[in-house]
Amino acid sequence: MLKTNTSRQFAATRVVALALLAPVVLLSGCGTLEPEEAPSTVPDGTVDDWPAVQDRGVIRFVRHGFEAFDTLPSQGLSKERYRFLAEQFAERHGLRAEWVVSPDVDGLLVALEEGRADVAVATLTVTETRQQRVAFTVPLTISREWVIGSGEGVFGVPAGTSYEESLAAHYPDAPRVAVAGVFDPLNIRTLIEDGAFDTTIMDEAAARIVVRTSSEIRKLAELPEARRIAWAVRRGNPELRDALDDFLTEHHTVADEPAELRDWEAIRASGQLRLLTISSPVTHYLWRGERLGFEYELVKQFADGHGLDLAVIVARDHLELVEGLLTGRGDLVAAGWVETPTRAAEGLLFTRHYLEIQETFVTAGEPVANLTDLAGRTVTVPEATSYLATLGSLEGSFEVEATERSSHAILEAVAEGALDVTLVDSHRAELAALFEPRLALGLALEPTVQLVWAVGPLRADLKSELDAFPDAGYRGLEFNSLYNKYFVNRRRQARQREHRVTGDELSRYDALVKPAAEAEDFDWRLIVAQMYQESGFDPDTVSFAGARGLMQVMPRTAEELGVDPAELAVPEVGIDAGVRYLAWVRERFPDLPPGEQLWFALAAYNAGPGHVRDARRLARQLGLDGSLWFGHVEQAMKRLSDPQYANRAAYGYVRGSEVTRYVRDIRDLYRGYVDHFVQLDEADR
């Protein structure tokens, strides 16, 4: 069953990162420990399952040890990325990661069997022989193998790899030589170029790199089998495998886009603007099945005006927002920021202001009327915010406490009496006090403060575009309507508060969704996101085409699933039918890795598998990748509404833009749900 945690982009500790990039030292011929790390605190021979791993607080990973580990992409994920994924899994569960390095593939499995490691983090091809020794996680990808070389002749394949089995199955009589040591594709390339042998077998992604970087090696054939690539654990550790499956499945669907420092031209070319923000009633939050928040909607107006999709990246705190800009994780920050010397010193650029506020003291009970009322008291504010600079400039005998908590969490603690005083923007304070009568608004400081957005260093072109936005619409109709929606219209505010997602319940139908999703191996939060997209959580919805129920299943489809169409409005019936149909269309794409398989399944749920197959064929004709949805097949899908392409398609015309919007909206809401559960999980720690 998929749990309610989620993956987050994170920075591994510098000690571990440096250790993993350093040269390895061989120990006893079976594996190596990184030289900067102390020997493992877990005795060799320890074969405990997941509960014991959690209790001891340490998880041991084993990986390949060859020079290209940190740089060579494999099936779209570099081995460097695999390492970070493993450490991200450890961090998620509060574990310390220890690494063992194996010189060859068999050593990975031996390390598991002998209890010197818990997880093999490598591009392991799932074979029947290996499945007798270890258990594999969900696939990281699905790949075919290529035969590459300088020409037909002597094969060279590394001993102990799946390529030996492929060679025996497809070229049983071919002359061959054994290649000793770890499988390093770049070393294989050198051996072929030096004439040690003529031909080899290699996974497609690695083979592409070898072919592209060698003038002598070319693709000779492609083997027909689609092979699963996965990590491995001991066969006696099913709970550890389940935990990894949950994490890796989540990663396939909600992992952040690669960090990239982009200028305005690159943003326009990508068609997507990445917003960095934090969750609060003012900035960004989930309301039923939608993203809302004053800051979010304001940025969305800008993105819509430029024809850009808006991707939302929710940070844990303001420090992470700064890091996100500096590393290229996002393009701009909109989180109620004020320009400060500290942030400017990081090289950040700030836009024209879009709102003026007053920083206001908030207490429970008697309000703060003047600075003398603060004598002997403690004012608590979030760390890395402008409130610290403001408080530092004031005269008075009060203490200042900086905390990791958000302003929203601090206001709740003040209302409950757990904290004494806080300083917060006036519009936040007024909104909080509207629904919490225990809060008292006190002294509002002068002068007023201007709220701004921020972009990364040297992004003056993006700043210029953002500056033009408030210039054109500041205090205009759209801005005023948005401001009234969040800070003036009490009826609307009450409705937003009533349906805001704050706990672990996403809809009234969660209890029905969870078992149905588990039965078909879906994350229940994804099904809730799809359900909102289909029906807005209204089981009585009937579409113009006759689709019914929470999951908008067509009557004929219901009959094929053995469901009475008249019962589709019954929530448990409609949900079960929809989930089973989504599982059925997912199986129409067995050649795709799990993450891509899901997006293609959603597209097929909306438009039918035939139109999706048409789009895949058209994508290849257009020079796009027929195995990737976003940016590739989705582009071809849009063209199938053009008679020029629809007339040549097997299944004809389809409203392609509706299909692509359907998939993107579900992905966006699902990511929002996952981010929400991350915050819940961190709040519980």
C-alpha positions, 0 to 999 in steps of 0.5 A: 500500500502506498503511504502518505509520505512523499519525496522532496528534493533535498541536499545530502550532507556535505560529508556524505557527498564528499565521501561518495565522490572520493576514491574508494579503498578495496576491503577484503575483495568483497566491497569497499567503505568510503574512506571518509566514513567510519566503519559501519555500526551495523555488524556484518551478517545483519539481515533484519527487515524494515522495522529493525532498520528503522529502530537502529537508525542506519540503512546500508546501501551497496553500489557499483564502484567505477569511475563513471558512477557519478556521471553516466546516465542510465535510462534517464537517471544518472547513477549520481541521481540514484545515489541521491534518491537512496539518500533521500529515502534515508532522510525521509525516514530519519535514517543515516545512510552508509555506503558499501561499494562492490567491484562487480554485479555479483558483489552487489547480490553477495553483499545483500545475501551476506548481510553487509548491505540492505539495498543494492542501488544499481541498474540491475536487470531483473532476471529469473536467475537473480530473482532466485537470490534477491527481491526486486523493487518496482522498476526504475525503468523498462529498457531494451538491450542493444547490440553495438560494436565495430562490426559483427565478430567476437562478443565481449560481455562482462561476467555475471551480468544479464548480458551473458543471458541475452548473449546465450539466448540470441547468439548461442554460437557466437564467439565470445570473450569474458570481460573481467571486473565491473561493467563500465560502459566507457571502459567497454567502449575503449576495449572495442576501439582497441580491438579486444573484441568487436561487439557487446550487448548493453542497455539502450541508454548506456549504449546510446552514449557509447555510440554517440561518443565513438566514431567506430561503434554503431548500433547493430541490432535491438533485442526484442525483450523489454527488460525491467531495471530495478534495485534489490533487497534480500528476499527475506525483507518484504517490508523494506521492499514495500517501503522502497516501492512506495518511495520509488513509485512516488518519485516516478510521478512527483519528482521535481524537474531538474534544477536549471538556472533559466532566463526569460527566453528559456522559460518561454521556450519551455512553456512553464514558469516554476513558482517557489513558495510556502504554504499558508492561508495567504500564499498557497494552499489546497482547497478541495481539488484546487490550488488557491492563495493570494500569491499563487493566484497573482503569479498565475495571472502573470503566467496565464498572460504569457501562455505559460503553465505554472509549476508550484514548488512548495518549500519548507521554509524561507531558507529553502526558498533562497536555496531554490533560487540560487540552485535553479530549482525554481524561477521566482519566489512569491511568498510575501517577501520584503527586500532585505540586505541579507537576501540582496547579498545572495545576489537575488533581484527583487521586482517592483512591489505589488502590495504595501502592508504594515508589520503588526504585533499579534497577541492573545488577549490584551493587544500591544499598544506601544513598544513599552508593552513589550518589556520582558516579553518574547516575540517569536518570528520565523527564521530567515524573514524580514521580521528579524531585521525589523525587530533588531531595529526597534528599541525596547527590552524584549527578547526575539526568538527565531523559529523554524515554524511558519507565521501561520503555525506561530499565530496558532501557537499564540492563540493557544497561549503557547507563544506570547507575541509575534510580528506578522504582515497586517493582511496575514494578521487580519485574516487570522484574527477574522477566524480566531477571536483569541488573537488581538491585533496591536501596534502596526509599525511605520513606515509601510513595507513593500512586498516583492517577488524575487528572482535569481542572480543575473535574471534581469530579463525575468525581473523586467517582465515581472516588473511590467506586471504590477505596472500594468495591473496594480490596483486594477480590476483583476488585482482588486478582485483578487485582493477582495477574494482573500482579505475583504469578502468574509463570506468567501473567506469563510467558504475557503476556510471551510474546505481548505485541506489541512489534515490527512483527509482530501475528500469525503470519499477517501475511505472508499478510494484507498482500498480500491487504489491499493487493489490496483497498485495506485497511490490513493491521492492520485485517484482523488486528484483524478476524481476531482478532475472528473467530477468535482467530487459530485457523484451525480455528475453526468457529462454531455457524452453520458459518463457518470459518477465520481470517476465519469465512467461511460455506461458501455465501459461499466458493462465491460467491467461487469458493473451495472451502469445504473449504479455508477452514481453510487460512490463505491461503485463509481470509484471501483469502476474508474480505478479498475478501468484506469488499471486496464488502460495502464496495461495497454502500455507495458513497454513504458516505465512506471511513471510514463505508464501512468501519464499515458494511462490517464491520457487513454482514460480520457481519450481512449487507448487508440488515440494515444497510440496514434499520438505515439506514432505521430510523435516518432514521425515528428522526431519526438520520443514516443515513450515520453508523455510531457513535451513529446507525445502530448505535443503530438496529441495536440496535433491530432485535432488538426485535419492535416494529421487527424485524417492520417491517424487510425482513430482520427480526430481528437480534442488533443488540447483537452487531453493534454490539459487533463493529464497536466491538471491531474499531475499538478493537483496530485503533486499538491496533495503529495506536498501537503502530506510532506508538510504533515509528516514534518509537522509530526516529527 
